[in-house]
């Protein structure tokens, strides 16, 4: 019997998809996995990432690094 996640089309993400979403290389995602900063499931020689774990990782980054004055977005003046 399929659980709710499977019925909803739930899919584990490939390293390349996570890399694309984070705008980093596949190797960097693998490094995050090795350093246990990003949770992953190992299937043989490949890794898959639960979308909820990816979101938790992104949320952690947001919480750990609040923007300072130099990184805040500023309005662009009209006509610029």
C-alpha distances in whole Angstrom, upper triangle without the diagonal:
4,7,10,12,10,10,13,14,15,17,19,22,25,28,30,28,29,32,33,32,34,37,37,37,34,36,36,33,32,35,34,31,33,35,32,33,29,26,24,22,23,22,24,27,26,25,22,23,20,22,22,24,26,27,28,30,32,32,34,36,37,38,40,42,44,46,50,52,53,49,49,49,52,53,55,58,58,60,59
4,7,8,6,6,10,11,11,13,15,19,21,25,27,25,25,29,29,28,30,33,34,34,31,33,33,30,30,33,31,28,31,32,29,30,26,23,22,19,21,20,23,25,24,22,19,20,17,18,19,21,23,24,25,27,29,29,31,33,34,35,37,39,40,42,46,49,49,45,45,45,48,49,51,54,55,56,55
4,6,6,6,9,11,10,13,14,18,21,24,26,24,24,28,28,27,29,32,32,33,30,32,32,28,29,31,29,26,29,31,27,28,24,21,20,18,21,20,23,26,24,22,19,18,15,16,16,18,21,21,22,24,26,26,28,30,31,32,34,36,37,40,43,46,46,43,43,42,46,47,49,52,53,55,54
4,6,5,6,9,9,12,14,18,21,24,26,23,23,27,27,25,27,30,31,32,30,32,32,28,29,31,29,27,30,31,27,27,24,21,20,19,22,22,25,27,25,23,19,18,15,15,15,18,19,19,20,23,24,24,26,29,29,30,32,34,35,37,41,44,44,41,40,40,43,44,46,49,50,52,51
4,5,5,7,5,8,11,14,17,20,22,19,19,23,23,21,24,27,28,28,26,28,28,24,25,28,25,23,26,28,24,24,21,18,17,16,19,19,22,24,21,19,16,14,11,11,11,14,16,16,17,20,21,21,24,26,26,27,29,31,33,35,38,41,41,38,37,37,40,41,43,47,47,49,48
4,5,5,5,8,10,14,17,20,22,19,20,23,24,22,25,27,28,28,26,28,29,25,25,28,26,24,27,29,26,26,22,20,18,16,19,17,21,23,20,19,15,15,12,13,14,16,18,18,20,22,23,24,26,28,29,30,32,34,35,37,41,44,43,40,40,39,43,43,45,48,49,51,50
4,5,7,10,13,17,20,23,24,21,22,26,26,24,27,30,31,31,29,32,32,28,29,32,30,27,31,32,29,29,25,23,21,20,22,21,25,26,24,22,19,18,16,15,16,19,20,21,22,25,26,26,29,30,31,32,34,36,37,39,43,45,45,41,41,40,43,44,46,49,49,51,50
4,6,9,12,15,18,22,22,19,20,24,23,21,24,27,28,29,27,30,30,26,27,30,28,26,30,31,28,27,24,22,21,20,22,22,25,27,24,22,18,17,14,13,14,17,18,18,20,22,23,23,26,28,28,29,32,33,34,36,39,42,42,38,37,37,40,40,42,45,45,47,46
4,6,10,12,15,19,19,16,18,21,21,19,22,25,26,26,24,27,27,24,25,28,26,24,28,29,27,26,22,21,19,18,20,19,23,24,21,19,16,15,13,12,14,17,17,17,20,22,22,23,26,27,28,29,32,33,34,35,39,41,41,37,37,36,39,40,41,44,45,46,45
4,7,10,13,16,17,15,15,19,19,17,20,23,24,24,22,25,25,21,22,25,23,21,24,26,23,23,19,17,15,15,17,17,20,22,18,16,13,12,9,9,11,13,14,14,17,18,19,20,22,24,25,26,28,30,31,33,36,39,39,35,35,34,38,39,40,44,44,46,45
4,6,9,13,14,12,12,16,16,15,18,20,21,21,19,21,22,18,19,22,20,18,22,23,21,21,17,15,13,12,14,14,17,18,15,13,9,9,8,8,11,12,12,14,16,17,18,20,22,23,24,26,28,29,31,32,36,38,38,34,34,34,37,38,40,43,44,45,44
4,7,10,12,10,10,14,15,14,16,18,19,18,16,18,18,15,15,18,17,15,18,20,17,17,14,12,9,9,11,11,15,15,12,9,6,5,5,7,10,10,10,13,14,15,16,18,20,21,23,24,25,27,29,31,34,37,36,33,33,33,37,38,39,43,44,45,44
4,7,8,6,7,10,11,10,13,15,15,15,12,15,15,12,13,16,15,13,17,18,17,16,12,12,9,10,12,12,15,15,11,9,5,5,6,7,10,10,9,12,14,14,15,17,19,19,21,23,24,25,27,28,32,35,34,30,31,31,34,36,37,40,41,43,41
4,5,5,6,9,10,11,13,14,14,13,10,12,13,10,11,14,14,12,15,18,17,16,13,12,10,10,11,11,13,12,8,7,5,6,9,10,14,13,11,14,16,15,16,19,20,20,23,25,25,26,28,29,33,35,34,31,32,32,35,37,37,41,42,43,41
4,5,5,6,9,10,11,12,10,9,6,9,10,7,7,11,11,10,13,15,14,14,11,11,9,11,11,12,14,12,8,7,6,7,11,11,14,13,11,14,16,14,15,18,19,18,21,23,23,24,26,27,31,33,32,28,30,30,33,35,36,40,41,42,40
4,5,5,6,9,10,10,9,8,6,9,10,8,10,13,13,13,16,18,18,17,14,15,13,14,15,15,17,15,11,10,10,10,13,13,17,15,13,16,18,16,16,20,21,20,22,25,25,25,27,27,31,33,31,28,29,29,32,34,34,38,39,40,37
4,5,5,6,9,10,10,10,9,12,12,10,12,15,14,14,17,19,18,17,14,15,13,15,16,16,18,17,13,11,10,9,11,10,14,14,11,13,16,15,14,18,19,18,20,23,23,24,26,26,29,32,30,27,28,27,30,32,32,36,37,38,36
4,5,5,6,8,8,9,8,11,10,7,10,13,11,11,15,16,15,13,10,12,11,13,15,16,19,17,13,11,9,8,10,9,12,11,8,10,13,11,11,14,16,15,17,20,20,20,22,23,26,29,28,24,25,25,29,30,31,35,36,38,35
4,5,5,6,5,5,5,8,8,6,9,11,11,12,15,16,16,14,12,14,13,16,17,18,20,18,14,12,12,11,14,13,15,14,11,13,15,13,12,16,17,15,17,20,20,20,22,23,26,28,26,23,25,24,28,30,30,34,35,36,34
4,5,5,6,8,8,12,11,10,13,15,14,15,18,19,19,17,15,17,16,18,19,21,22,20,17,15,14,13,15,13,16,16,12,14,17,15,13,17,18,17,18,21,22,21,23,23,26,28,26,22,24,23,26,28,28,32,33,34,31
4,6,8,10,11,14,12,11,14,16,14,15,19,19,19,16,14,16,15,18,20,21,24,22,18,16,14,12,13,11,14,13,10,11,14,12,10,14,16,14,15,18,19,19,20,20,24,26,24,21,22,21,24,26,27,30,32,33,30
4,5,9,10,12,10,9,13,13,12,14,17,17,17,14,12,15,15,18,20,22,24,22,19,16,15,13,14,13,14,13,10,11,13,10,9,12,13,11,13,16,16,16,18,18,21,23,22,18,20,19,23,25,26,30,31,32,30
4,7,10,12,10,10,14,14,14,16,19,19,19,17,15,18,18,21,22,24,26,23,20,18,17,16,18,16,18,17,13,14,17,14,12,16,17,14,15,19,19,17,19,19,22,23,21,18,20,19,23,24,25,29,30,31,28
4,7,8,6,7,11,11,11,13,16,16,17,15,14,17,17,20,20,22,24,21,18,16,16,15,18,17,19,17,14,16,17,14,13,17,17,14,17,20,19,18,20,20,23,25,23,20,22,22,25,27,28,31,33,34,31
4,5,5,7,9,10,11,13,14,16,17,15,14,17,16,19,19,20,21,18,16,15,15,15,18,18,20,18,15,18,19,16,16,20,20,17,20,23,22,21,24,24,26,28,26,23,26,26,29,31,31,35,36,37,34
4,5,5,6,9,10,11,12,14,15,15,13,15,13,16,15,17,17,14,12,11,12,13,16,16,19,17,14,17,19,16,16,20,20,18,21,24,23,23,26,26,29,31,29,26,28,29,32,34,34,38,39,40,37
4,5,5,6,9,10,10,12,14,14,13,15,14,16,15,17,18,14,13,12,14,14,18,19,21,18,16,19,20,17,18,21,20,19,22,24,23,23,26,26,29,31,29,27,29,30,33,35,36,40,41,42,39
4,5,5,6,9,10,10,12,11,11,14,14,16,16,19,20,17,15,13,14,14,17,17,19,16,14,17,17,14,15,18,17,15,18,21,19,19,22,23,25,28,26,23,26,27,30,33,33,37,39,40,37
4,5,5,6,9,10,11,9,8,10,10,13,14,16,17,15,12,10,11,10,13,14,16,13,11,14,15,11,13,16,15,14,17,19,18,19,22,23,26,29,27,24,26,27,31,33,34,38,40,41,38
4,5,5,6,9,10,10,9,10,9,12,11,14,15,12,10,8,10,11,14,16,17,14,13,17,17,14,16,19,18,17,20,22,21,22,25,26,29,32,30,28,30,31,34,37,38,41,43,44,41
4,5,5,6,8,9,9,11,11,14,14,17,18,15,13,12,14,13,17,18,19,16,14,18,17,14,16,19,17,16,19,21,19,20,23,25,27,30,28,26,29,30,33,36,37,41,43,44,41
4,6,5,6,5,5,8,10,13,14,17,18,16,14,12,13,12,14,15,16,12,11,14,13,10,12,15,13,12,16,17,16,17,20,22,25,28,27,24,26,28,31,34,35,39,41,43,40
4,5,5,6,5,6,6,9,10,14,15,13,11,9,10,9,12,14,15,11,11,14,14,11,14,16,15,15,18,19,18,20,23,25,28,31,30,27,30,31,34,37,38,42,44,46,43
4,5,8,8,9,9,11,11,15,15,13,12,11,13,13,16,18,18,15,15,18,17,14,17,19,17,17,21,22,20,22,25,27,30,33,32,29,32,33,37,40,41,45,47,48,45
4,5,8,10,11,14,14,18,19,17,16,14,15,14,17,19,18,15,15,17,16,13,16,18,15,15,19,19,17,19,23,25,27,30,29,27,30,31,35,38,40,43,46,47,44
4,5,6,9,11,13,16,18,17,16,13,14,12,14,16,15,12,12,15,13,11,14,16,13,14,18,18,16,19,22,25,27,31,30,28,30,31,35,38,40,43,46,47,45
4,7,10,13,15,18,20,19,17,14,14,12,14,15,14,10,10,12,10,8,11,12,10,10,14,14,13,15,18,21,24,27,26,24,26,28,31,34,36,40,42,44,41
4,6,10,12,16,18,17,15,11,11,8,10,11,11,7,7,10,9,6,9,12,10,11,14,15,15,17,20,22,25,28,28,25,26,28,31,34,36,40,42,43,41
4,7,10,13,16,16,13,10,9,7,8,10,10,6,8,11,9,8,12,13,12,14,17,18,17,20,23,25,28,32,31,28,30,31,35,37,39,43,44,46,44
4,6,10,12,12,10,6,6,5,7,10,11,8,9,12,12,11,14,16,16,17,20,21,21,23,26,28,31,34,34,31,32,33,37,39,40,44,46,47,45
4,6,10,10,8,6,5,6,8,12,13,10,12,15,15,15,18,20,19,21,23,24,24,27,29,31,35,38,37,34,36,36,40,42,44,47,49,50,48
4,6,7,6,5,6,9,11,15,16,14,15,19,19,18,20,23,22,23,26,27,27,29,32,34,37,40,39,36,38,39,42,44,46,50,51,52,50
4,6,5,6,7,11,13,16,18,16,17,21,21,21,23,26,25,26,29,30,30,32,35,37,40,43,42,39,40,41,45,46,48,51,53,54,52
4,6,8,10,14,16,20,22,20,20,24,24,23,26,29,28,29,32,33,33,34,37,39,42,45,44,41,43,43,47,49,50,54,55,56,54
4,7,10,14,17,20,22,20,20,24,24,22,25,28,27,27,31,32,31,33,36,37,40,43,42,39,41,41,45,47,48,52,53,54,51
4,7,10,13,16,19,17,17,20,21,20,22,25,24,25,28,29,29,30,33,35,38,41,39,36,38,38,42,44,45,48,50,50,48
4,7,10,13,15,13,13,17,17,16,18,21,21,21,24,26,25,27,30,31,35,38,36,33,35,35,39,41,42,46,47,48,46
4,7,9,12,10,11,14,15,14,16,19,19,20,23,24,25,26,29,30,34,37,36,32,34,34,37,39,40,44,45,47,45
4,6,8,7,7,10,11,11,13,15,16,17,19,21,21,23,25,27,31,33,33,29,30,31,34,36,38,42,43,44,42
4,5,5,6,9,10,11,13,14,15,17,19,20,21,23,25,27,31,34,33,30,31,31,34,36,38,42,43,45,43
4,5,5,6,9,10,11,12,14,15,17,18,20,21,23,25,28,31,31,27,28,28,31,33,35,38,39,41,39
4,5,5,6,9,10,10,12,14,15,16,18,20,22,24,27,30,31,27,27,28,31,33,35,39,40,42,40
4,5,5,6,9,10,10,12,14,15,16,18,20,23,26,30,29,26,27,28,31,33,35,39,41,43,41
4,5,5,6,9,10,11,13,14,15,17,19,21,24,27,27,23,24,25,28,30,32,36,38,39,37
4,5,5,6,9,10,11,12,14,16,17,19,23,25,25,22,22,23,26,28,30,34,36,38,36
4,5,5,6,9,10,10,12,14,16,18,22,25,26,22,23,24,28,30,32,36,38,40,38
4,5,5,6,9,10,11,12,15,17,20,24,24,21,22,23,27,29,31,35,37,39,36
4,5,5,6,9,10,11,13,14,18,21,21,18,18,19,23,25,27,31,33,35,33
4,5,5,6,9,10,11,14,17,20,21,18,18,19,23,25,28,31,33,36,34
4,5,5,6,9,11,14,17,20,21,18,19,21,24,27,30,33,35,38,35
4,5,5,6,9,11,14,18,18,15,16,18,22,24,27,30,33,35,32
4,6,6,6,9,12,15,16,13,13,15,19,22,24,28,30,32,30
4,6,6,10,13,16,17,15,15,18,21,24,27,30,33,35,33
4,6,10,12,16,17,15,16,19,22,25,28,31,34,36,34
4,6,9,12,13,11,12,15,19,22,24,28,31,33,30
4,6,10,11,9,10,13,16,19,22,25,28,31,28
4,7,8,6,6,10,13,16,19,22,25,27,25
4,6,6,6,10,12,16,19,21,25,27,24
4,6,5,9,10,14,16,18,22,24,22
4,6,9,10,14,15,18,21,23,20
4,6,9,13,14,18,21,23,20
4,6,10,12,16,19,21,19
4,7,9,13,15,18,16
4,6,9,12,15,13
4,6,9,12,11
4,6,9,7
4,6,6
4,5
4
